Amino acid sequence: MATKTKTKKITDDVIISMYMDYVLEHEVVPKSVYKFCKVNDIDEAVFYKNFGSVEGIQKSIWSKFYTNTKSLIEKNKEYDSFTNKDKMLTFFYSFFELLTLNRSYALFALSSDRTVLKNMEQLKDLRRHVKAFSAELIEDGNATKSLKITKHNPKLFSEGAWLQFLFILKFWMDDDSAGFEKTDVAIEKSINTIFDVFDNTPLDNIIDFGKFLFKEKFV
C-alpha cells in the first residue's frame, strides 16, 4: 500500500479522500499533520503544497461540496432558463443529495465538536460561496426591476439565505425519514416561503426569524 501511495500523484482531492477515510475509520480528527501524513505514507511537504493545516482540509471539503454541486446543476441545459426560486431549489436539492452520499462524514464533522463556533469555522468558505450564489440570484432579479423600491438588498438577502441553509442542514442531520424525504419537503417549503415573504415582509423580521431558528437548532 505504501508503494502505491508513493507512486500515485497526490492532489488535494487525494488528500481529502485520505482525510475523510482517516476520521471515519479512527473516529477522531488527526492530532497533527505529521501523524496524518505518517499514517497515509505521504511527505509533509506534499501535504503543505495543498493545505496549510488539518483545519484547511476541513474547510476545503465543504467548499468542494459546493463547487461540485454548482458544477452538476450547471450541466443541466435548462438551468439558465429557471426562475431564481427554481435555481435556489435546484441548488438546495442537489447539495443535500450530494451531502447524503457523504452523510457519515458530514455527521462526524458537525458532531465531533459540540462547540457551535468551532463547527461554524469549518463552514466559513461554504458560507462565502452560498452567500455569493444567493446574492447573484437577487442581483439578476433586480436587473429586471425598474423601480428601486422593489429591489432587494443582495447582501441582506444572502445572509438570510445562509441562515435558511443552516436551518435545513440541522434538519437534515436530525432527519430519520426514508430517503430523507422530510428534508426534501423542508427544502421546498422553506425556499418557497423565503421567496414569498421577501416580497411581502420587512427584511429585518426575516433575519430575526432566521436567527431564532439558528439558536433553537444549533445552540
C-alpha positions as CSV (number, residue, x, y, z in Angstrom):
1,M,0.0,0.0,0.0
2,A,2.9,2.4,0.8
3,T,4.3,1.8,-2.6
4,K,1.0,2.7,-4.3
5,T,0.7,5.9,-2.3
6,K,4.2,7.0,-3.3
7,T,3.7,6.3,-7.0
8,K,0.3,7.9,-7.1
9,K,0.1,11.7,-7.8
10,I,-1.0,13.4,-4.6
11,T,-3.6,16.1,-5.3
12,D,-5.9,18.0,-3.0
13,D,-8.7,15.6,-3.8
14,V,-6.5,12.6,-2.9
15,I,-5.6,14.2,0.4
16,I,-9.2,15.0,1.1
17,S,-10.2,11.4,0.4
18,M,-7.4,10.2,2.8
19,Y,-8.6,12.6,5.4
20,M,-12.3,11.5,5.2
21,D,-11.3,7.8,5.4
22,Y,-9.0,8.6,8.4
23,V,-11.6,10.3,10.5
24,L,-14.3,7.8,9.7
25,E,-12.0,4.8,10.5
26,H,-10.4,6.3,13.6
27,E,-13.5,8.4,14.7
28,V,-11.2,11.2,15.6
29,V,-9.5,14.2,13.9
30,P,-5.8,13.6,13.4
31,K,-3.8,15.4,16.2
32,S,-1.2,16.7,13.8
33,V,-0.2,17.0,10.1
34,Y,2.8,14.8,11.0
35,K,0.6,11.9,12.3
36,F,-1.8,12.2,9.3
37,C,1.0,12.1,6.8
38,K,2.7,9.2,8.6
39,V,-0.4,7.1,8.6
40,N,-1.0,7.8,4.9
41,D,2.6,7.5,3.9
42,I,2.9,10.9,2.3
43,D,5.6,13.6,2.7
44,E,4.6,16.6,4.8
45,A,6.0,18.8,2.0
46,V,3.4,17.3,-0.4
47,F,0.7,18.0,2.2
48,Y,1.7,21.6,2.6
49,K,1.6,22.2,-1.1
50,N,-2.1,21.6,-1.0
51,F,-3.2,22.6,2.5
52,G,-1.8,24.7,5.3
53,S,-3.3,22.7,8.2
54,V,-5.8,20.0,9.1
55,E,-8.4,22.7,9.6
56,G,-7.7,23.8,6.0
57,I,-8.8,20.3,4.8
58,Q,-12.0,20.6,6.8
59,K,-12.9,23.9,5.2
60,S,-12.0,22.7,1.7
61,I,-14.2,19.6,2.0
62,W,-17.3,21.8,2.5
63,S,-16.2,24.1,-0.3
64,K,-15.8,21.1,-2.6
65,F,-19.4,20.1,-1.8
66,Y,-20.5,23.5,-3.0
67,T,-18.3,23.6,-6.2
68,N,-19.3,20.0,-7.1
69,T,-23.0,20.9,-6.6
70,K,-22.7,24.0,-8.7
71,S,-20.9,22.2,-11.5
72,L,-23.6,19.5,-11.5
73,I,-26.6,21.8,-11.7
74,E,-24.9,24.0,-14.4
75,K,-24.6,20.9,-16.7
76,N,-28.4,21.0,-16.9
77,K,-29.1,22.7,-20.2
78,E,-32.4,24.1,-18.9
79,Y,-30.8,25.6,-15.7
80,D,-30.3,29.1,-17.2
81,S,-33.9,29.4,-18.1
82,F,-35.1,28.6,-14.5
83,T,-36.6,31.3,-12.3
84,N,-34.4,32.4,-9.4
85,K,-36.5,30.5,-7.0
86,D,-36.2,27.3,-9.0
87,K,-32.4,27.9,-9.3
88,M,-32.3,28.1,-5.5
89,L,-34.4,25.0,-5.1
90,T,-32.3,23.1,-7.6
91,F,-29.1,24.1,-5.7
92,F,-30.5,23.0,-2.3
93,Y,-31.9,19.7,-3.6
94,S,-28.6,18.9,-5.4
95,F,-26.4,20.0,-2.5
96,F,-28.2,17.8,0.1
97,E,-28.3,14.9,-2.4
98,L,-24.5,15.1,-2.6
99,L,-24.3,15.6,1.2
100,T,-26.3,12.4,1.7
101,L,-23.7,10.5,-0.3
102,N,-21.2,11.7,2.3
103,R,-23.6,11.6,5.3
104,S,-21.2,9.6,7.5
105,Y,-18.5,12.2,7.1
106,A,-20.8,15.2,7.4
107,L,-22.4,14.0,10.6
108,F,-19.0,13.2,12.1
109,A,-17.6,16.6,11.1
110,L,-20.6,18.5,12.6
111,S,-20.9,16.4,15.7
112,S,-17.3,15.8,16.7
113,D,-17.1,19.2,18.4
114,R,-20.1,20.4,20.3
115,T,-18.9,24.0,20.2
116,V,-21.1,25.8,17.7
117,L,-18.4,28.4,16.8
118,K,-15.9,25.6,16.1
119,N,-18.3,23.9,13.7
120,M,-19.1,27.2,12.0
121,E,-15.4,27.7,11.4
122,Q,-15.2,24.8,9.0
123,L,-18.2,26.1,7.2
124,K,-16.6,29.5,6.7
125,D,-15.7,29.0,3.0
126,L,-19.1,27.3,2.3
127,R,-20.8,30.3,3.8
128,R,-19.0,32.7,1.5
129,H,-20.0,30.5,-1.5
130,V,-23.7,30.2,-0.6
131,K,-24.0,33.9,0.1
132,A,-22.3,34.8,-3.2
133,F,-24.7,32.4,-5.0
134,S,-27.7,33.9,-3.3
135,A,-26.6,37.5,-3.9
136,E,-26.1,36.7,-7.6
137,L,-29.7,35.5,-7.9
138,I,-31.0,38.6,-6.3
139,E,-28.8,40.9,-8.5
140,D,-30.2,39.1,-11.5
141,G,-33.7,39.7,-10.3
142,N,-33.1,43.3,-9.5
143,A,-31.8,43.9,-13.0
144,T,-35.4,43.3,-14.3
145,K,-37.0,45.8,-11.9
146,S,-37.2,49.4,-12.9
147,L,-38.3,50.8,-9.5
148,K,-35.6,51.0,-6.8
149,I,-38.2,50.4,-4.1
150,T,-39.0,47.0,-5.5
151,K,-35.4,45.8,-5.5
152,H,-33.9,43.7,-2.8
153,N,-30.6,44.2,-1.0
154,P,-28.3,41.3,-2.2
155,K,-26.2,41.4,1.0
156,L,-29.1,41.1,3.4
157,F,-30.9,38.5,1.3
158,S,-27.8,36.4,1.1
159,E,-27.4,36.5,4.9
160,G,-31.0,35.3,5.2
161,A,-30.4,32.5,2.7
162,W,-27.4,31.4,4.7
163,L,-29.4,31.2,7.9
164,Q,-32.0,29.2,6.0
165,F,-29.3,26.9,4.8
166,L,-28.1,26.3,8.4
167,F,-31.7,25.5,9.4
168,I,-32.1,22.9,6.7
169,L,-28.6,21.5,7.4
170,K,-29.6,20.8,11.0
171,F,-33.0,19.5,9.9
172,W,-31.2,17.1,7.5
173,M,-28.8,16.0,10.3
174,D,-31.8,15.0,12.5
175,D,-33.9,13.6,9.7
176,D,-34.6,9.8,10.1
177,S,-37.2,9.5,7.3
178,A,-36.7,7.0,4.5
179,G,-34.7,8.6,1.7
180,F,-34.6,11.8,3.8
181,E,-37.9,12.7,2.2
182,K,-38.8,15.1,5.1
183,T,-35.7,17.1,4.2
184,D,-36.9,17.5,0.6
185,V,-40.2,18.8,1.9
186,A,-38.4,21.2,4.3
187,I,-36.3,22.5,1.4
188,E,-39.4,23.1,-0.8
189,K,-41.4,24.8,2.0
190,S,-38.5,26.9,3.2
191,I,-37.3,28.2,-0.2
192,N,-40.9,28.9,-1.3
193,T,-41.5,30.7,1.9
194,I,-38.4,32.8,1.9
195,F,-39.0,34.0,-1.7
196,D,-42.7,34.7,-0.9
197,V,-42.1,36.6,2.3
198,F,-39.2,38.6,0.9
199,D,-41.8,40.3,-1.3
200,N,-44.2,41.0,1.5
201,T,-42.3,41.1,4.8
202,P,-39.8,43.6,6.2
203,L,-36.3,42.1,5.8
204,D,-35.4,42.7,9.4
205,N,-38.2,40.4,10.5
206,I,-36.9,37.6,8.3
207,I,-33.4,37.9,9.6
208,D,-34.6,37.9,13.1
209,F,-36.7,34.8,12.4
210,G,-33.6,33.1,10.8
211,K,-31.5,33.9,13.9
212,F,-34.2,32.4,16.1
213,L,-34.3,29.2,14.1
214,F,-30.5,29.0,14.2
215,K,-30.5,29.5,18.0
216,E,-33.1,26.8,18.6
217,K,-31.4,24.3,16.4
218,F,-27.7,24.9,16.9
219,V,-27.2,26.2,20.4
